[in-house]
Amino acid sequence: MLKRLTVVLLLVIAGVSHAQEGTTSPYSFYGIGALKFKGTAENRTMGGINVFSDSIHLSIQNPAGVAGLRLVNYTVGASHKYVSQKTTTQQEKASTTSLDYLALGIPMGKFGASFGLIPFTAVGYNLQTEIDDVTTTYLGTGGLNKAFIALGYQVTPKFSIGIDANYNFGNIENTAERVQDDIQYGTSEYNKSDLLGFNFNFGAIYKTMVSETLELSSAITYTPETDITSENQRTIASFLVLPSGNTTPIDERDIDVDDTEFTFPSQLTLGLGIGKPKSWFLGAEYTAQKTSNLTNRAFDIDIVEFSDASKYRLGGFYVPNYNSVGNYWNRVVYRGGVRFEETGININGEGITEFGISFGVGLPVGRLFSNINLGFEIGRRGTTKQGLIQENFFNTFLSLSLNDRWFEKRYYD
């Protein structure tokens, strides 16, 4: 167990160091960055649904799911994203690799607990605009992370409730550089915001057999709106453009700016599904997020408006024979799903939407139903209308879900 905890500690350190490097999307310019998926690779390969929960996989979307754990579960997930970004006249390619989550779940009778780290938003863009003879380059990095602890309670064998507390922390840096043709000098504006705040997430799960073989599952999660504190810094500067194209500062001035607070939107998710335990499952989810009260943190942009966001997800899994002895592939979990999202960002009157189709497998390894999960997703975000950017992406997911028993009574030394 000591070796495993050492690995977990090293992964936590790596996660804190690299959790904010997770996107190359120009749409991370808006708000506090592109929202990262809060869930495991198992969820993502089923279109993102989390209405299904069991005793051997950790739920990090719905805190009520940890009440059903029967084994200690270590889970860690990472992803690689390849993106082709295009306008009506240009096309670029980019890729990122990121740690998506790290968590530990512990069963305690009717209670269950978990804690971990999740990148929540990511900022990573390099944009350039040309108006008349002035070129402006926008650069952005950073993001917001969540350190969470969750507690679930099994009220009855059919009904569980849960709550998780999240400490949100991180920083976002934005730079805007302006250069005019035939002039050796330019100007820049640098903004940095250190973000921090707390929020809570409430959940409930209800399961019941509707026939001898079919089980109905339903789930709800609600995240109230919360205030995030932004400690702001601003620097303006002029610089000299060298013949090589590099720049050197001439004059830099720190500008006094007030610390601010902004309200992060509330979110409600409803899910419903049906399946045969340990054989197959099909579920659907709807999420409503009140993003209409968001503002752009660093820059005021007249062409951008925020509206309420919606997410629609459909997915499930199939296991040919979970206790097969002679055929390994009969014990493999085959997953698939589809999702459609209205992000709540409106630019030049165009709503930015996102669509994805996912599939994957859960490969049994070792004992106690541990598994390796591999998944893929193809999809699209944005549009080329109104001079905007369309992103076509291909995601690869990989996770480990490792189960163990703690506090076992020993009969032999």
C-alpha positions in Angstrom: 0.0 0.0 0.0 2.9 2.3 0.8 4.2 2.1 -2.8 0.8 2.9 -4.2 0.4 5.9 -1.9 3.9 7.1 -3.0 2.8 6.9 -6.7 -0.4 8.8 -5.8 1.6 11.6 -4.1 3.9 11.9 -7.1 0.9 12.1 -9.4 -0.6 14.8 -7.2 2.6 16.9 -7.5 2.6 16.4 -11.3 -1.1 17.3 -11.5 -0.6 20.6 -9.6 2.3 21.4 -11.9 0.6 20.6 -15.2 -3.2 20.8 -14.6 -3.4 24.2 -16.3 -1.9 23.1 -19.6 -4.9 21.6 -21.3 -6.1 23.5 -24.3 -5.1 25.4 -27.5 -8.7 26.5 -28.2 -9.2 30.2 -29.1 -12.6 29.9 -27.3 -10.6 29.7 -24.0 -10.1 33.5 -24.5 -13.6 34.0 -23.1 -14.8 34.0 -19.5 -12.3 32.1 -17.3 -11.3 29.6 -20.0 -12.6 26.4 -21.6 -14.5 24.2 -19.1 -12.8 20.8 -18.6 -14.9 17.7 -18.4 -15.5 16.7 -14.7 -15.6 13.0 -14.8 -13.7 9.8 -15.5 -12.6 8.3 -18.8 -15.4 5.7 -18.3 -17.9 8.5 -18.3 -16.3 10.3 -21.3 -16.5 7.2 -23.5 -20.2 7.0 -22.7 -20.9 10.5 -24.0 -20.2 12.0 -20.6 -23.1 10.5 -18.7 -22.8 9.8 -15.0 -26.3 8.4 -14.2 -24.7 5.0 -13.9 -22.7 4.1 -10.9 -21.4 0.8 -9.4 -19.3 -0.5 -6.5 -15.9 -0.8 -8.3 -15.6 2.6 -10.1 -15.3 6.0 -8.5 -17.8 8.7 -9.3 -16.3 12.2 -9.3 -19.4 13.9 -10.9 -22.0 12.9 -8.4 -20.9 12.7 -4.8 -23.8 10.3 -4.0 -22.0 7.7 -6.1 -19.2 7.2 -3.5 -21.7 5.7 -1.1 -21.9 2.6 -3.3 -18.2 1.8 -3.1 -17.3 -1.6 -1.7 -13.6 -1.4 -2.4 -10.9 1.3 -2.0 -10.5 2.8 -5.5 -7.5 4.7 -6.9 -8.2 6.4 -10.2 -6.2 8.6 -12.5 -6.9 9.7 -16.0 -5.1 11.5 -18.8 -5.9 12.6 -22.3 -4.3 13.7 -25.6 -6.2 16.0 -27.9 -5.4 16.6 -31.5 -7.2 19.7 -33.0 -7.5 21.1 -36.6 -8.5 24.7 -36.4 -9.8 26.5 -39.5 -11.4 29.6 -40.8 -12.7 30.2 -44.3 -9.2 31.1 -45.4 -6.7 29.5 -43.0 -6.1 26.2 -41.2 -3.8 25.3 -38.3 -3.1 22.1 -36.3 -2.3 21.7 -32.6 -2.2 19.1 -29.9 -2.1 19.0 -26.1 -1.6 16.3 -23.4 -3.0 16.7 -19.9 -3.7 15.0 -16.6 -7.5 15.1 -16.3 -8.1 13.9 -12.7 -6.6 12.1 -9.8 -8.8 10.7 -7.0 -9.1 8.2 -4.2 -12.3 6.7 -2.9 -12.8 4.9 0.5 -15.8 2.9 1.5 -17.0 3.2 5.2 -20.1 1.0 5.6 -23.1 3.1 4.6 -20.8 6.0 4.1 -18.2 6.6 1.3 -15.6 9.3 0.9 -13.3 10.5 -1.8 -10.8 13.3 -2.5 -8.7 14.4 -5.4 -7.6 17.0 -7.9 -9.3 18.1 -11.1 -8.4 20.7 -13.7 -11.6 22.8 -14.0 -10.9 25.3 -16.7 -8.0 25.7 -19.1 -6.7 28.8 -21.0 -4.3 28.5 -23.9 -4.6 30.6 -27.0 -2.6 32.6 -29.5 -4.8 34.9 -31.6 -3.9 37.6 -34.0 -6.1 40.3 -35.6 -5.3 42.8 -38.3 -7.3 46.1 -38.6 -6.0 48.6 -41.1 -2.3 48.7 -40.5 -2.4 47.6 -36.8 -1.7 44.0 -35.8 -2.8 42.8 -32.3 -1.6 39.6 -30.8 -3.5 38.0 -27.9 -1.7 35.4 -25.8 -3.3 33.5 -22.8 -2.3 30.8 -20.4 -3.4 29.3 -17.1 -6.7 28.0 -15.7 -8.6 27.0 -12.6 -8.2 23.8 -10.6 -10.4 22.0 -8.1 -9.2 20.2 -5.0 -12.3 18.3 -3.7 -13.4 16.1 -0.9 -16.8 14.2 -1.2 -19.0 12.3 1.3 -21.8 10.0 0.3 -24.4 8.2 2.4 -26.6 5.2 1.5 -29.9 6.1 3.0 -31.5 2.9 1.8 -30.3 0.1 -0.5 -32.0 2.0 -3.3 -31.3 5.7 -2.4 -28.0 7.6 -1.8 -27.2 11.2 -1.2 -23.9 13.1 -1.2 -22.1 16.4 -1.0 -18.6 17.5 -2.1 -16.7 20.6 -1.2 -14.3 22.2 -3.7 -11.4 24.6 -3.3 -10.9 26.4 -6.6 -7.5 27.9 -7.3 -5.3 29.0 -10.2 -4.3 31.9 -12.3 -4.8 33.3 -15.7 -2.4 35.4 -17.7 -3.4 37.5 -20.7 -1.2 39.6 -23.0 -2.2 41.9 -25.8 0.5 43.3 -28.0 -0.1 46.0 -30.7 2.2 46.8 -33.5 1.7 49.3 -36.4 3.2 48.7 -39.8 6.4 50.7 -40.6 6.8 51.8 -37.0 9.5 50.2 -34.8 7.6 50.7 -31.6 4.7 48.8 -30.1 2.6 48.7 -27.0 1.5 45.8 -24.7 -0.9 45.2 -21.9 -0.4 42.3 -19.5 -3.1 41.1 -17.1 -2.8 38.4 -14.4 -5.6 37.2 -12.2 -5.0 34.9 -9.2 -8.3 33.1 -8.7 -9.6 31.4 -5.6 -12.9 30.4 -4.0 -15.0 27.6 -2.6 -18.1 25.9 -4.0 -20.3 22.9 -3.1 -22.0 20.2 -5.2 -25.0 18.2 -4.0 -26.1 14.9 -5.5 -28.6 12.0 -5.2 -29.0 8.6 -6.9 -32.0 6.3 -6.9 -32.0 2.7 -8.3 -34.8 0.2 -8.4 -35.5 -3.1 -10.1 -38.5 -2.7 -12.5 -38.5 -6.4 -13.5 -36.5 -9.5 -12.6 -33.6 -8.4 -14.9 -34.0 -4.7 -15.5 -32.8 -1.9 -13.2 -33.9 1.7 -13.5 -31.3 4.4 -12.4 -31.9 8.1 -11.9 -29.5 10.8 -10.7 -29.5 14.5 -9.9 -26.6 16.9 -9.1 -26.9 20.6 -8.3 -24.1 23.1 -7.9 -25.2 26.5 -6.5 -23.7 29.6 -7.9 -20.6 30.8 -6.1 -18.4 33.9 -5.9 -14.8 33.6 -7.2 -12.3 36.2 -6.0 -9.9 37.5 -8.6 -6.7 39.2 -7.3 -5.7 41.3 -10.4 -2.4 42.8 -11.7 -1.9 44.9 -14.8 1.2 46.1 -16.5 1.4 48.3 -19.6 4.6 48.7 -21.6 6.1 50.1 -24.8 8.7 48.1 -26.7 11.1 48.2 -29.6 10.7 45.8 -32.4 14.1 44.5 -33.5 15.1 43.6 -37.1 15.0 40.0 -36.1 11.3 40.3 -35.1 12.0 40.0 -31.4 11.0 42.7 -29.0 12.7 44.5 -26.1 10.8 46.5 -23.4 11.5 50.3 -23.2 9.1 51.4 -20.5 7.0 49.3 -18.2 4.4 50.6 -15.7 2.3 48.8 -13.1 -1.3 50.0 -13.0 -3.3 49.9 -9.9 -6.4 47.7 -10.4 -8.9 46.6 -7.9 -9.5 43.0 -6.9 -12.8 41.8 -8.1 -15.4 39.1 -7.5 -17.5 37.4 -10.2 -20.3 34.9 -9.9 -19.6 31.5 -11.3 -22.9 30.0 -12.6 -25.1 27.4 -11.0 -25.6 24.0 -12.7 -28.3 21.3 -12.6 -27.9 17.9 -14.1 -30.7 15.3 -14.4 -30.1 11.7 -15.6 -32.2 8.6 -16.3 -31.1 5.2 -17.5 -32.1 1.5 -17.6 -30.1 -1.7 -17.9 -29.4 -5.2 -16.9 -26.9 -5.3 -14.0 -23.4 -6.4 -15.0 -24.6 -6.8 -18.6 -25.7 -3.6 -20.3 -26.9 -0.1 -19.6 -28.3 2.9 -21.6 -28.7 6.3 -20.1 -29.4 10.0 -21.0 -28.6 13.2 -19.2 -29.5 16.9 -19.4 -27.4 19.7 -17.9 -28.5 23.4 -17.6 -25.8 25.9 -16.6 -26.7 29.6 -16.0 -23.7 31.1 -17.8 -25.6 34.2 -18.8 -24.2 36.1 -15.8 -20.6 35.5 -16.8 -18.4 38.3 -18.0 -15.0 38.3 -19.7 -12.5 38.6 -16.9 -9.8 40.7 -18.6 -11.1 42.4 -21.7 -14.4 44.0 -22.6 -15.5 42.8 -26.0 -18.7 44.3 -27.6 -19.2 41.4 -30.0 -19.4 38.8 -27.2 -22.5 37.8 -25.2 -23.0 35.0 -22.7 -26.3 33.0 -22.5 -27.3 30.0 -20.5 -25.6 26.8 -21.5 -27.2 23.4 -22.1 -25.7 19.9 -22.5 -27.4 16.7 -23.9 -25.7 13.3 -23.4 -26.6 9.8 -24.4 -24.5 6.7 -23.8 -24.1 3.2 -22.3 -22.1 0.0 -22.1 -22.2 -3.7 -22.9 -20.5 -6.6 -21.2 -20.8 -10.0 -23.0 -20.2 -12.1 -19.9 -18.6 -10.4 -16.9 -17.6 -13.7 -15.1 -16.4 -15.6 -18.1 -13.3 -17.7 -17.4 -12.3 -19.0 -20.7 -12.7 -15.9 -22.9 -11.0 -12.6 -21.8 -12.9 -10.5 -24.3 -16.2 -11.5 -22.9 -15.3 -9.7 -19.7 -14.3 -6.5 -21.5 -16.7 -3.5 -21.1 -17.6 -1.9 -24.4 -18.8 1.7 -24.1 -20.1 4.3 -26.5 -22.0 7.6 -26.5 -22.8 10.9 -28.1 -23.1 14.5 -26.8 -24.2 17.9 -27.9 -23.5 21.2 -26.0 -24.6 24.8 -26.3 -21.6 26.5 -24.6 -23.4 29.8 -23.8 -20.8 31.8 -25.8 -22.3 34.0 -28.6 -19.8 35.8 -30.9 -21.1 38.1 -33.7 -24.5 36.6 -33.1 -23.3 33.0 -33.6 -23.8 30.6 -30.8 -20.8 28.4 -30.2 -21.8 24.7 -30.0 -19.9 21.5 -29.5 -20.6 17.9 -30.7 -18.8 14.7 -29.9 -19.1 10.9 -30.6 -17.1 8.6 -28.2 -16.4 5.0 -27.8 -14.0 2.9 -25.7 -13.2 -0.3 -23.7 -12.6 -1.2 -20.1 -9.9 -3.9 -19.9 -9.9 -6.1 -16.8 -6.5 -6.3 -15.1 -5.3 -8.0 -11.9 -7.7 -8.9 -9.1 -10.7 -7.2 -7.5 -12.1 -5.9 -10.8 -9.4 -3.4 -11.5 -9.3 -2.2 -15.1 -7.5 0.0 -17.7 -9.9 2.2 -19.6 -9.1 3.3 -23.2 -11.3 5.6 -25.2 -11.6 7.9 -28.2 -13.8 10.8 -29.2 -14.2 12.7 -32.5 -16.1 16.0 -32.6 -16.4 19.6 -33.6 -16.6 23.0 -31.8 -17.5 26.4 -33.3 -18.1 27.5 -36.8 -16.5 29.3 -39.7 -19.4 31.7 -40.1 -18.9 35.4 -39.2 -15.1 35.0 -39.5 -15.0 32.6 -36.5 -12.9 29.4 -36.0 -14.1 25.8 -36.3 -12.3 23.2 -34.4 -12.3 19.5 -35.4 -10.8 17.4 -32.7 -9.8 13.8 -31.9 -9.4 12.9 -28.2 -7.7 9.9 -26.7 -8.5 9.0 -23.1 -6.6 6.6 -20.8 -7.3 5.8 -17.2 -6.5 3.4 -14.4 -9.2 2.3 -12.0 -7.4 0.2 -9.3 -9.3 -1.5 -6.4 -7.9 -2.7 -3.1 -9.0 -3.7 0.4 -8.0 -1.9 3.5 -8.3 -2.8 7.1 -8.6 -6.5 6.4 -8.3 -8.8 9.5 -5.2 -10.9 9.1 -5.4 -14.6 10.1 -1.7 -15.4 9.4 1.4 -13.4 10.1 
